[in-house]
Amino acid sequence: MWDSENESVGGRDYGSGALNTTKHGLRTDGFEQRGQSWFVATDIPSDLLVQIGDANFHLHKYPLISRSGRLNRIIYESNDGELKKIVLDDLPGGPGAFELAAKFCYGITVDLTAANISGLRCAAEYLEMTEDLEEGNLTFKTEAFLSYVVLSSWRDSIIVLKSCEKLSPWAENLQIVRRCSESIAWKACANPKGIRWVYTGKLPKVSSPKWNETKESSPSRNTQVPPDWWFEDVSILRIDHFVRVITAIKVKGMRFELIGASIMHYASKWLPGLIQDGTGTTMMDEVSGIRENISSGNGIGGSSSISWKGGLHMIVVGSKDDHQAVQPKDQRMIIESLISIIPPQKDSVSCRFLLKLLRRANMLNVAPALVTELEKRVGMQLEQATLADLLIPSYHKSETMYDVDLVQRLLEHFLVQEQTECASPSRQSSSDKQMQEGTQQRGGTNATMRVARLVDRYLTEVARDQNLSLTKFQVLAEALPEPARTCDDGLYRAIDSYLKAHPTLSEHERKRLCRVMDCQKLSMDACMHAAQNERLPLRVVVQVLFSEQVKISNAIANSTLKEATAGESHYQPMVSNRKTLLEGTPQSFQEGWAAAKKDINTLKFELESMKAKYLELQNDMEILRSQFEKITKQKHSSPWASGWKKLSKLTKMSGFDSQDVGAKLPAEHNTKTPRRWRNSIS
């Protein structure tokens, strides 16, 4: 329907494409070229020289003025009656188009093709070769060829639109660009089942083969055509014409994921920096993956399955190597144009593609308004980003190695988007809600938690930069809400990396840095590392130890409660039904249960060891407490107090001695002394 069987590389051999006039101004056998000059093969000497650039045409006045209103006016309105030379440097199409127009004026047969029709149509308009001078003039015939032949063919529409790149603004004013763009858009959106493909197959590496070759590789009518069959042909167009085609395709209602994939394919061909990244995967591979998802029905609106994997690309002109040497100015224009035509839907293009586009936009100084728009698009799907994509260098800045402020803005856009979706859930359709719920179930976590882990990894990487200020680090770490992090191990790694790279921080700055971390959200390994980390402030280490002690106490209490509950109510039924349960369980589940049981026993053993260590720590604490109390009592005693104590002891002792003496004295008085007898001498 769109292409014929007798096409060649140069163009079609149309039956009505040969222009010939019945009225000849003079008899000629054609044109002869001698270097940069053209001569009419006739015996009559030329009387007019038409100069276009470096080419000189030695012609005759009468055939030209009979069909060209412009040349007629120039010759007859000139002051010089013997005008011998006319300069037409601004003629659209150049010497090639004028050669064909001059041959038409001389009655020589001219073959119209898709390659020369746009230039010849613009030249006819420039030379004013209208119906006022002669019926069936060049303007009428070229316009008819465009309308009835070119616009009915996919390949010819692409070739004509490609040839219009050097014909601005004539091709735009004559509506050639608009009509070709709409023709391409209509054919891209049409049902391809009724299309007869002339050339099919994989993308050639060298050049486009002839269209009458390799017909055996064409799919049959029963073979379903992939929805991305038009990507390769449209990608050869200049960026302004590509924008016109995509805009027309949008108006006709094509699916947004297909439009996004075509934009990514175009960028991968015209922006060399986006083709290869550090991971070895190419943007072309990513576009191919999107194509497969769309074709297999995984994309929105897709429901067909493709059995033919060869890929169908109608390569028109050019090769892959034609797009490598793109100047920075042209790259900036391409990026600005692509940003303006990206569909507004969230998943129309990948986040990786947006971040690579953003990196190049910052490097080439793209308009700030478009950069802001691109940042908002990245923020809409920031949870899909990777660490390598976020590490965007700071172009034209000397403060930090990476653009931390850019990531901060992306995070703010993401949080605004999340708050907007939570505040207005009614704006989402039922299909969008179901898709979002399915994505969250498959991912196992929501977007905010994924972004939190991504930010922690980013902070760990940029913390090694010595020029990164503490304020920027703290602001980026505290930008996420508290529920976004269920575990602060990643944030602890980032803080530790920052302390390693900034050893001159004061005690106050280190405390301020550690405030962004919640010690109660650290895992066992992180707590053990933090307890031995000399870079952390002492107060933070104490908080880590205290939180770990609380965790151990709660774990012991919970395990004791579970064991008691299981022993009372659940243990006996499990033992009685164990044999029946194992007989009805598949072998794979039994093996999994055995492995799980082994892990449970290991955890129990570790828990018992932890209990023993906990009891030892309590005993050591009691001993230390008692020793501390003794030392404290000894410190509170003074020399005067000890002297008074000694004096009071002596006083008590003297009182006891006096009481003993008083008690002894009456006893001595009561006892009768033995009577002493005096012995007389006489």
C-alpha positions as semicolon CSV with decimal commas, in nm:
position;residue;x (nm);y (nm);z (nm)
1;M;0,000;0,000;0,000
2;W;0,278;0,243;0,087
3;D;0,567;0,112;-0,124
4;S;0,592;-0,029;-0,471
5;E;0,796;-0,318;-0,606
6;N;1,011;-0,121;-0,853
7;E;1,187;0,109;-0,603
8;S;1,559;0,169;-0,614
9;V;1,806;0,361;-0,404
10;G;1,775;0,672;-0,613
11;G;1,399;0,676;-0,591
12;R;1,094;0,546;-0,769
13;D;1,053;0,521;-1,143
14;Y;0,703;0,659;-1,153
15;G;0,505;0,645;-1,470
16;S;0,385;1,000;-1,413
17;G;0,712;1,121;-1,266
18;A;0,871;1,221;-1,599
19;L;0,807;1,585;-1,680
20;N;0,803;1,680;-2,048
21;T;0,657;1,977;-2,234
22;T;0,515;1,962;-2,583
23;K;0,619;2,318;-2,666
24;H;0,992;2,356;-2,718
25;G;1,146;2,696;-2,722
26;L;1,440;2,563;-2,923
27;R;1,568;2,222;-3,021
28;T;1,840;2,081;-2,795
29;D;1,996;1,749;-2,717
30;G;2,041;1,824;-2,346
31;F;2,291;1,989;-2,114
32;E;2,666;1,944;-2,113
33;Q;2,881;1,997;-1,806
34;R;3,235;2,125;-1,831
35;G;3,383;2,160;-1,487
36;Q;3,161;2,401;-1,294
37;S;2,984;2,529;-1,605
38;W;2,675;2,397;-1,788
39;F;2,609;2,449;-2,159
40;V;2,306;2,377;-2,374
41;A;2,379;2,131;-2,652
42;T;2,258;2,346;-2,941
43;D;2,401;2,543;-3,231
44;I;2,253;2,871;-3,109
45;P;2,497;3,058;-2,886
46;S;2,382;3,142;-2,533
47;D;2,287;3,497;-2,448
48;L;2,245;3,470;-2,068
49;L;2,472;3,355;-1,786
50;V;2,300;3,247;-1,463
51;Q;2,542;3,213;-1,172
52;I;2,442;3,013;-0,863
53;G;2,726;2,977;-0,619
54;D;3,024;2,829;-0,804
55;A;2,812;2,690;-1,088
56;N;2,761;2,884;-1,412
57;F;2,475;2,810;-1,654
58;H;2,512;2,939;-2,012
59;L;2,149;2,957;-2,126
60;H;1,909;3,143;-2,350
61;K;1,667;3,411;-2,239
62;Y;1,355;3,309;-2,427
63;P;1,298;2,959;-2,276
64;L;1,353;3,098;-1,926
65;I;1,135;3,409;-1,943
66;S;0,849;3,213;-2,103
67;R;0,809;2,997;-1,793
68;S;0,973;3,193;-1,505
69;G;0,805;3,509;-1,386
70;R;1,102;3,606;-1,170
71;L;1,356;3,584;-1,451
72;N;1,114;3,762;-1,681
73;R;1,081;4,050;-1,437
74;I;1,456;4,069;-1,372
75;I;1,542;4,081;-1,740
76;Y;1,277;4,331;-1,850
77;E;1,298;4,557;-1,545
78;S;1,674;4,591;-1,557
79;N;1,824;4,923;-1,669
80;D;2,071;4,740;-1,884
81;G;1,892;4,637;-2,201
82;E;2,165;4,390;-2,284
83;L;2,167;4,201;-1,954
84;K;2,408;3,913;-1,986
85;K;2,444;3,782;-1,628
86;I;2,207;3,706;-1,342
87;V;2,319;3,596;-0,995
88;L;2,077;3,377;-0,797
89;D;2,276;3,276;-0,492
90;D;1,966;3,257;-0,270
91;L;1,780;3,010;-0,489
92;P;1,655;2,718;-0,271
93;G;1,790;2,384;-0,378
94;G;2,109;2,528;-0,524
95;P;2,253;2,441;-0,866
96;G;2,090;2,097;-0,871
97;A;1,736;2,232;-0,844
98;F;1,803;2,507;-1,098
99;E;1,944;2,253;-1,344
100;L;1,618;2,057;-1,334
101;A;1,410;2,374;-1,363
102;A;1,618;2,490;-1,661
103;K;1,577;2,151;-1,831
104;F;1,202;2,180;-1,781
105;C;1,208;2,521;-1,945
106;Y;1,392;2,375;-2,245
107;G;1,145;2,086;-2,271
108;I;1,393;1,822;-2,162
109;T;1,243;1,526;-1,973
110;V;1,289;1,555;-1,595
111;D;1,248;1,255;-1,363
112;L;1,080;1,345;-1,037
113;T;1,192;1,146;-0,733
114;A;1,155;1,176;-0,360
115;A;1,514;1,298;-0,341
116;N;1,470;1,600;-0,572
117;I;1,103;1,691;-0,544
118;S;1,131;1,920;-0,239
119;G;1,418;2,123;-0,385
120;L;1,248;2,145;-0,724
121;R;0,919;2,253;-0,564
122;C;1,093;2,533;-0,372
123;A;1,290;2,638;-0,682
124;A;0,969;2,655;-0,883
125;E;0,815;2,879;-0,618
126;Y;1,128;3,097;-0,614
127;L;1,134;3,129;-0,992
128;E;0,755;3,194;-0,998
129;M;0,686;2,918;-1,249
130;T;0,308;2,938;-1,205
131;E;0,002;2,869;-1,416
132;D;-0,025;3,237;-1,508
133;L;0,260;3,195;-1,755
134;E;0,178;2,851;-1,894
135;E;-0,067;2,576;-1,815
136;G;0,096;2,276;-1,654
137;N;0,393;2,475;-1,532
138;L;0,652;2,339;-1,289
139;T;0,476;2,458;-0,972
140;F;0,157;2,271;-1,057
141;K;0,333;1,947;-1,152
142;T;0,564;1,935;-0,849
143;E;0,273;2,010;-0,616
144;A;0,069;1,731;-0,768
145;F;0,359;1,489;-0,734
146;L;0,398;1,579;-0,368
147;S;0,031;1,545;-0,286
148;Y;-0,059;1,230;-0,474
149;V;0,264;1,030;-0,484
150;V;0,502;1,130;-0,203
151;L;0,252;1,166;0,080
152;S;0,105;0,823;0,011
153;S;0,441;0,653;0,072
154;W;0,615;0,608;0,408
155;R;0,961;0,594;0,259
156;D;0,913;0,892;0,029
157;S;0,769;1,101;0,312
158;I;1,079;1,031;0,521
159;I;1,315;1,111;0,232
160;V;1,136;1,436;0,144
161;L;1,128;1,549;0,506
162;K;1,498;1,470;0,537
163;S;1,573;1,672;0,220
164;C;1,385;1,973;0,363
165;E;1,664;2,035;0,614
166;K;1,850;2,255;0,364
167;L;1,542;2,429;0,230
168;S;1,435;2,644;0,522
169;P;1,228;2,856;0,529
170;W;1,089;2,772;0,185
171;A;0,988;2,417;0,274
172;E;0,819;2,542;0,590
173;N;0,629;2,817;0,413
174;L;0,511;2,579;0,141
175;Q;0,376;2,340;0,409
176;I;0,600;2,057;0,289
177;V;0,732;1,988;0,640
178;R;0,385;1,993;0,793
179;R;0,231;1,764;0,534
180;C;0,518;1,513;0,549
181;S;0,512;1,513;0,931
182;E;0,139;1,444;0,939
183;S;0,176;1,173;0,675
184;I;0,447;1,001;0,880
185;A;0,242;1,035;1,199
186;W;-0,066;0,888;1,035
187;K;0,125;0,588;0,903
188;A;0,305;0,532;1,236
189;C;-0,028;0,523;1,421
190;A;-0,212;0,317;1,158
191;N;-0,276;-0,054;1,190
192;P;0,026;-0,218;1,017
193;K;-0,159;-0,541;0,933
194;G;-0,256;-0,424;0,587
195;I;0,087;-0,288;0,500
196;R;0,303;-0,467;0,245
197;W;0,667;-0,435;0,356
198;V;0,927;-0,413;0,082
199;Y;1,237;-0,432;0,301
200;T;1,261;-0,590;0,643
201;G;1,537;-0,725;0,862
202;K;1,790;-0,619;1,120
203;L;1,964;-0,285;1,128
204;P;2,252;-0,284;0,876
205;K;2,595;-0,188;1,006
206;V;2,736;-0,020;0,693
207;S;2,467;0,138;0,477
208;S;2,110;0,094;0,372
209;P;2,065;-0,190;0,121
210;K;1,849;-0,160;-0,186
211;W;1,481;-0,196;-0,132
212;N;1,445;-0,468;-0,393
213;E;1,684;-0,697;-0,205
214;T;1,638;-0,947;0,085
215;K;1,264;-0,977;0,028
216;E;1,280;-1,327;0,166
217;S;1,324;-1,184;0,516
218;S;0,994;-0,998;0,497
219;P;0,733;-1,116;0,744
220;S;0,413;-1,259;0,611
221;R;0,080;-1,086;0,649
222;N;-0,007;-1,315;0,938
223;T;0,307;-1,211;1,130
224;Q;0,239;-0,938;1,382
225;V;0,451;-0,628;1,338
226;P;0,630;-0,488;1,646
227;P;0,498;-0,149;1,757
228;D;0,843;0,013;1,737
229;W;0,894;-0,049;1,365
230;W;0,907;0,324;1,289
231;F;1,174;0,423;1,545
232;E;1,478;0,379;1,321
233;D;1,342;0,572;1,024
234;V;1,221;0,867;1,231
235;S;1,554;0,887;1,416
236;I;1,740;1,001;1,101
237;L;1,548;1,330;1,095
238;R;1,683;1,658;1,221
239;I;1,568;1,753;1,568
240;D;1,316;2,020;1,459
241;H;1,153;1,781;1,211
242;F;1,160;1,501;1,468
243;V;0,975;1,728;1,710
244;R;0,713;1,800;1,444
245;V;0,661;1,427;1,382
246;I;0,637;1,341;1,753
247;T;0,395;1,628;1,812
248;A;0,173;1,501;1,531
249;I;0,194;1,147;1,668
250;K;0,085;1,274;2,011
251;V;-0,218;1,443;1,860
252;K;-0,323;1,117;1,695
253;G;-0,326;0,940;2,034
254;M;-0,030;0,703;2,033
255;R;0,059;0,540;2,366
256;F;0,292;0,752;2,576
257;E;0,538;0,468;2,650
258;L;0,595;0,424;2,275
259;I;0,656;0,796;2,234
260;G;0,900;0,791;2,525
261;A;1,085;0,491;2,380
262;S;1,119;0,667;2,045
263;I;1,263;0,974;2,220
264;M;1,517;0,756;2,401
265;H;1,609;0,587;2,074
266;Y;1,661;0,924;1,906
267;A;1,876;1,051;2,194
268;S;2,094;0,740;2,186
269;K;2,176;0,809;1,818
270;W;2,233;1,184;1,832
271;L;2,388;1,229;2,180
272;P;2,699;1,009;2,192
273;G;2,753;1,056;2,566
274;L;2,423;0,884;2,642
275;I;2,506;0,566;2,451
276;Q;2,757;0,405;2,692
277;D;2,781;0,429;3,070
278;G;3,019;0,288;3,328
279;T;2,825;-0,034;3,384
280;G;2,872;-0,151;3,026
281;T;2,502;-0,138;2,940
282;T;2,391;0,085;2,657
283;M;2,090;0,306;2,616
284;M;2,004;0,104;2,308
285;D;1,976;-0,206;2,528
286;E;1,741;-0,018;2,759
287;V;1,527;0,094;2,466
288;S;1,521;-0,264;2,341
289;G;1,401;-0,378;2,683
290;I;1,121;-0,121;2,674
291;R;1,028;-0,242;2,327
292;E;1,006;-0,601;2,447
293;N;0,787;-0,499;2,741
294;I;0,555;-0,304;2,513
295;S;0,539;-0,584;2,256
296;S;0,481;-0,857;2,512
297;G;0,194;-0,664;2,669
298;N;0,373;-0,566;2,991
299;G;0,339;-0,202;2,903
300;I;0,021;-0,004;2,948
301;G;-0,224;-0,085;2,675
302;G;-0,019;-0,371;2,529
303;S;-0,183;-0,706;2,479
304;S;-0,006;-0,875;2,190
305;S;0,277;-1,125;2,190
306;I;0,538;-1,113;1,917
307;S;0,672;-1,439;1,781
308;W;0,894;-1,282;1,513
309;K;1,206;-1,145;1,683
310;G;1,394;-1,015;1,378
311;G;1,285;-0,656;1,420
312;L;1,140;-0,455;1,132
313;H;1,317;-0,135;1,037
314;M;1,265;0,038;0,705
315;I;1,604;0,205;0,679
316;V;1,575;0,494;0,438
317;V;1,900;0,685;0,425
318;G;2,216;0,730;0,627
319;S;2,400;0,508;0,869
320;K;2,478;0,498;1,237
321;D;2,810;0,677;1,193
322;D;2,641;0,990;1,056
323;H;2,535;1,107;1,404
324;Q;2,865;1,084;1,591
325;A;3,010;1,429;1,515
326;V;2,749;1,651;1,679
327;Q;2,864;1,993;1,789
328;P;2,796;2,109;2,149
329;K;2,564;2,383;2,025
330;D;2,358;2,129;1,832
331;Q;2,357;1,895;2,132
332;R;2,218;2,172;2,351
333;M;1,939;2,235;2,099
334;I;1,864;1,862;2,083
335;I;1,843;1,833;2,462
336;E;1,617;2,137;2,493
337;S;1,388;2,002;2,223
338;L;1,371;1,653;2,373
339;I;1,285;1,792;2,717
340;S;0,994;1,985;2,567
341;I;0,836;1,678;2,399
342;I;0,876;1,415;2,672
343;P;0,525;1,292;2,763
344;P;0,405;1,415;3,103
345;Q;0,321;1,064;3,229
346;K;0,544;0,927;3,502
347;D;0,688;0,616;3,336
348;S;0,703;0,739;2,978
349;V;1,085;0,733;2,991
350;S;1,323;0,573;3,240
351;C;1,473;0,763;3,532
352;R;1,820;0,662;3,414
353;F;1,761;0,834;3,081
354;L;1,634;1,148;3,254
355;L;1,939;1,165;3,481
356;K;2,178;1,122;3,189
357;L;1,991;1,395;3,006
358;L;2,014;1,613;3,317
359;R;2,388;1,552;3,343
360;R;2,439;1,661;2,983
361;A;2,205;1,959;3,028
362;N;2,413;2,090;3,319
363;M;2,732;2,042;3,121
364;L;2,603;2,231;2,815
365;N;2,431;2,517;3,004
366;V;2,078;2,441;2,892
367;A;1,810;2,699;2,970
368;P;1,739;2,706;3,346
369;A;1,362;2,672;3,299
370;L;1,407;2,348;3,104
371;V;1,658;2,217;3,358
372;T;1,409;2,281;3,636
373;E;1,140;2,098;3,442
374;L;1,375;1,806;3,391
375;E;1,458;1,798;3,763
376;K;1,088;1,776;3,843
377;R;1,054;1,484;3,604
378;V;1,341;1,305;3,775
379;G;1,189;1,373;4,116
380;M;0,865;1,205;4,005
381;Q;1,044;0,870;3,969
382;L;1,353;0,911;4,187
383;E;1,298;0,569;4,345
384;Q;1,405;0,414;4,011
385;A;1,747;0,583;4,015
386;T;2,079;0,417;4,097
387;L;2,384;0,552;4,277
388;A;2,589;0,572;3,956
389;D;2,322;0,788;3,793
390;L;2,307;1,029;4,088
391;L;2,683;1,094;4,098
392;I;2,665;1,399;3,873
393;P;2,981;1,614;3,878
394;S;2,968;1,980;3,970
395;Y;3,016;2,151;3,636
396;H;3,148;2,507;3,649
397;K;3,182;2,485;4,029
398;S;3,485;2,429;4,250
399;E;3,332;2,368;4,592
400;T;3,254;1,997;4,581
401;M;3,331;1,714;4,347
402;Y;2,966;1,613;4,303
403;D;2,660;1,834;4,269
404;V;2,503;1,779;4,611
405;D;2,268;2,074;4,569
406;L;2,120;1,907;4,262
407;V;2,044;1,588;4,455
408;Q;1,891;1,800;4,730
409;R;1,655;1,961;4,476
410;L;1,567;1,621;4,329
411;L;1,482;1,495;4,675
412;E;1,264;1,797;4,743
413;H;1,073;1,741;4,419
414;F;1,025;1,376;4,513
415;L;0,887;1,462;4,857
416;V;0,652;1,721;4,709
417;Q;0,527;1,463;4,461
418;E;0,472;1,206;4,739
419;Q;0,281;1,457;4,950
420;T;0,068;1,555;4,652
421;E;-0,023;1,194;4,576
422;C;-0,108;1,125;4,940
423;A;-0,315;1,442;4,972
424;S;-0,519;1,385;4,656
425;P;-0,566;1,013;4,599
426;S;-0,893;1,074;4,416
427;R;-0,709;1,219;4,117
428;Q;-0,567;0,880;4,033
429;S;-0,774;0,645;3,824
430;S;-0,861;0,296;3,940
431;S;-0,614;0,139;3,697
432;D;-0,334;0,364;3,824
433;K;-0,414;0,272;4,185
434;Q;-0,411;-0,099;4,107
435;M;-0,085;-0,065;3,920
436;Q;0,074;0,131;4,203
437;E;-0,040;-0,125;4,462
438;G;0,097;-0,409;4,249
439;T;0,429;-0,233;4,211
440;Q;0,459;-0,181;4,586
441;Q;0,377;-0,545;4,655
442;R;0,635;-0,666;4,403
443;G;0,901;-0,432;4,528
444;G;0,846;-0,525;4,891
445;T;0,890;-0,164;5,006
446;N;0,751;0,174;4,913
447;A;0,921;0,446;4,715
448;T;1,021;0,655;5,015
449;M;1,218;0,373;5,176
450;R;1,398;0,299;4,849
451;V;1,488;0,665;4,814
452;A;1,612;0,668;5,176
453;R;1,850;0,379;5,105
454;L;1,963;0,553;4,786
455;V;2,032;0,879;4,972
456;D;2,232;0,692;5,240
457;R;2,451;0,532;4,973
458;Y;2,493;0,869;4,804
459;L;2,595;1,031;5,133
460;T;2,849;0,754;5,194
461;E;3,004;0,825;4,855
462;V;3,012;1,206;4,869
463;A;3,122;1,212;5,236
464;R;3,476;1,133;5,120
465;D;3,498;1,477;4,962
466;Q;3,690;1,704;5,197
467;N;3,520;2,012;5,054
468;L;3,173;1,892;5,151
469;S;3,045;2,110;5,434
470;L;2,881;1,970;5,744
471;T;2,569;2,175;5,679
472;K;2,511;2,026;5,333
473;F;2,561;1,676;5,468
474;Q;2,324;1,734;5,756
475;V;2,054;1,900;5,544
476;L;2,054;1,618;5,290
477;A;2,050;1,351;5,561
478;E;1,760;1,516;5,747
479;A;1,555;1,592;5,434
480;L;1,369;1,261;5,449
481;P;1,097;1,205;5,710
482;E;1,177;0,984;6,008
483;P;0,961;0,683;5,905
484;A;1,151;0,658;5,576
485;R;1,441;0,477;5,747
486;T;1,365;0,155;5,930
487;C;1,738;0,098;5,987
488;D;2,009;0,363;6,019
489;D;2,303;0,141;5,927
490;G;2,347;0,317;5,593
491;L;2,337;0,656;5,761
492;Y;2,593;0,536;6,017
493;R;2,828;0,432;5,734
494;A;2,790;0,777;5,579
495;I;2,867;0,946;5,913
496;D;3,171;0,724;5,968
497;S;3,297;0,805;5,616
498;Y;3,252;1,175;5,681
499;L;3,444;1,152;6,009
500;K;3,727;0,968;5,834
501;A;3,753;1,233;5,563
502;H;3,725;1,523;5,812
503;P;3,948;1,437;6,111
504;T;3,975;1,801;6,221
505;L;3,612;1,832;6,332
506;S;3,559;1,965;6,682
507;E;3,370;1,778;6,951
508;H;3,068;2,001;6,903
509;E;3,065;1,940;6,526
510;R;3,091;1,565;6,573
511;K;2,797;1,569;6,814
512;R;2,600;1,778;6,567
513;L;2,681;1,532;6,290
514;C;2,571;1,232;6,495
515;R;2,234;1,389;6,581
516;V;2,102;1,289;6,238
517;M;2,132;0,922;6,339
518;D;1,895;0,730;6,566
519;C;2,097;0,486;6,778
520;Q;1,790;0,272;6,843
521;K;1,766;0,190;6,469
522;L;2,116;0,043;6,444
523;S;2,162;-0,330;6,391
524;M;2,375;-0,556;6,610
525;D;2,679;-0,533;6,382
526;A;2,653;-0,155;6,358
527;C;2,629;-0,127;6,737
528;M;2,936;-0,343;6,786
529;H;3,129;-0,131;6,536
530;A;3,007;0,195;6,691
531;A;3,103;0,080;7,043
532;Q;3,464;0,044;6,926
533;N;3,469;0,350;6,698
534;E;3,709;0,605;6,840
535;R;3,590;0,874;6,599
536;L;3,245;0,893;6,757
537;P;3,179;1,120;7,056
538;L;3,170;0,945;7,394
539;R;2,810;1,040;7,450
540;V;2,706;0,868;7,125
541;V;2,893;0,552;7,225
542;V;2,709;0,549;7,558
543;Q;2,376;0,591;7,378
544;V;2,460;0,302;7,148
545;L;2,549;0,076;7,442
546;F;2,235;0,174;7,630
547;S;2,010;0,111;7,330
548;E;2,176;-0,226;7,275
549;Q;2,118;-0,321;7,639
550;V;1,752;-0,229;7,602
551;K;1,727;-0,443;7,289
552;I;1,884;-0,740;7,464
553;S;1,648;-0,705;7,760
554;N;1,346;-0,687;7,531
555;A;1,468;-0,986;7,330
556;I;1,515;-1,194;7,645
557;A;1,173;-1,098;7,777
558;N;1,004;-1,174;7,445
559;S;1,178;-1,509;7,404
560;T;1,086;-1,614;7,758
561;L;0,725;-1,514;7,700
562;K;0,710;-1,701;7,370
563;E;0,859;-2,016;7,518
564;A;0,613;-2,011;7,805
565;T;0,318;-1,956;7,574
566;A;0,429;-2,223;7,331
567;G;0,483;-2,474;7,613
568;E;0,131;-2,424;7,747
569;S;-0,088;-2,413;7,438
570;H;0,088;-2,494;7,113
571;Y;0,357;-2,744;7,191
572;Q;0,147;-3,059;7,247
573;P;-0,072;-3,029;6,934
574;M;0,235;-2,972;6,723
575;V;0,397;-3,291;6,852
576;S;0,083;-3,498;6,794
577;N;0,033;-3,366;6,440
578;R;0,397;-3,357;6,336
579;K;0,392;-3,691;6,152
580;T;0,074;-3,608;5,964
581;L;0,207;-3,264;5,873
582;L;0,534;-3,404;5,734
583;E;0,354;-3,672;5,531
584;G;0,139;-3,409;5,356
585;T;0,425;-3,164;5,296
586;P;0,624;-3,170;4,968
587;Q;0,991;-3,262;4,982
588;S;1,105;-2,911;4,892
589;F;0,908;-2,764;5,184
590;Q;1,051;-3,027;5,418
591;E;1,404;-2,935;5,315
592;G;1,322;-2,568;5,366
593;W;1,175;-2,644;5,706
594;A;1,490;-2,838;5,804
595;A;1,707;-2,545;5,704
596;A;1,481;-2,305;5,891
597;K;1,489;-2,528;6,198
598;K;1,867;-2,531;6,186
599;D;1,871;-2,153;6,172
600;I;1,629;-2,138;6,465
601;N;1,853;-2,362;6,674
602;T;2,151;-2,145;6,587
603;L;1,961;-1,836;6,691
604;K;1,859;-2,002;7,017
605;F;2,219;-2,090;7,091
606;E;2,326;-1,734;7,021
607;L;2,046;-1,607;7,242
608;E;2,156;-1,832;7,529
609;S;2,511;-1,709;7,488
610;M;2,382;-1,355;7,494
611;K;2,188;-1,430;7,815
612;A;2,503;-1,565;7,980
613;K;2,699;-1,260;7,874
614;Y;2,421;-1,040;8,002
615;L;2,428;-1,209;8,344
616;E;2,805;-1,176;8,358
617;L;2,773;-0,807;8,279
618;Q;2,516;-0,768;8,557
619;N;2,746;-0,942;8,807
620;D;3,036;-0,726;8,700
621;M;2,816;-0,423;8,736
622;E;2,718;-0,521;9,091
623;I;3,081;-0,571;9,186
624;L;3,178;-0,238;9,035
625;R;2,888;-0,071;9,215
626;S;2,989;-0,208;9,553
627;Q;3,350;-0,108;9,498
628;F;3,235;0,234;9,391
629;E;3,029;0,277;9,709
630;K;3,324;0,179;9,924
631;I;3,550;0,426;9,749
632;T;3,286;0,695;9,783
633;K;3,253;0,637;10,159
634;Q;3,628;0,656;10,203
635;K;3,641;0,982;10,011
636;H;3,369;1,144;10,225
637;S;3,564;1,078;10,557
638;S;3,790;1,371;10,680
639;P;4,082;1,387;10,939
640;W;3,875;1,589;11,190
641;A;3,592;1,342;11,175
642;S;3,830;1,053;11,228
643;G;3,991;1,242;11,518
644;W;3,657;1,302;11,687
645;K;3,566;0,938;11,632
646;K;3,888;0,832;11,802
647;L;3,828;1,080;12,086
648;S;3,476;0,952;12,136
649;K;3,608;0,599;12,142
650;L;3,866;0,694;12,405
651;T;3,599;0,870;12,609
652;K;3,384;0,564;12,598
653;M;3,678;0,348;12,696
654;S;3,765;0,576;12,993
655;G;3,406;0,566;13,106
656;F;3,410;0,191;13,093
657;D;3,734;0,185;13,295
658;S;3,590;0,412;13,566
659;Q;3,284;0,197;13,591
660;D;3,504;-0,108;13,634
661;V;3,708;0,062;13,906
662;G;3,395;0,178;14,092
663;A;3,257;-0,169;14,082
664;K;3,574;-0,319;14,212
665;L;3,610;-0,078;14,503
666;P;3,290;-0,174;14,689
667;A;3,373;-0,530;14,634
668;E;3,704;-0,483;14,807
669;H;3,535;-0,300;15,096
670;N;3,284;-0,573;15,152
671;T;3,540;-0,844;15,162
672;K;3,674;-0,904;15,513
673;T;4,043;-0,860;15,544
674;P;4,224;-1,126;15,743
675;R;4,298;-1,030;16,094
676;R;4,659;-0,949;16,164
677;W;4,791;-1,079;16,493
678;R;5,066;-0,898;16,679
679;N;5,334;-1,123;16,806
680;S;5,484;-1,013;17,140
681;I;5,843;-1,050;17,200
682;S;5,790;-1,107;17,562
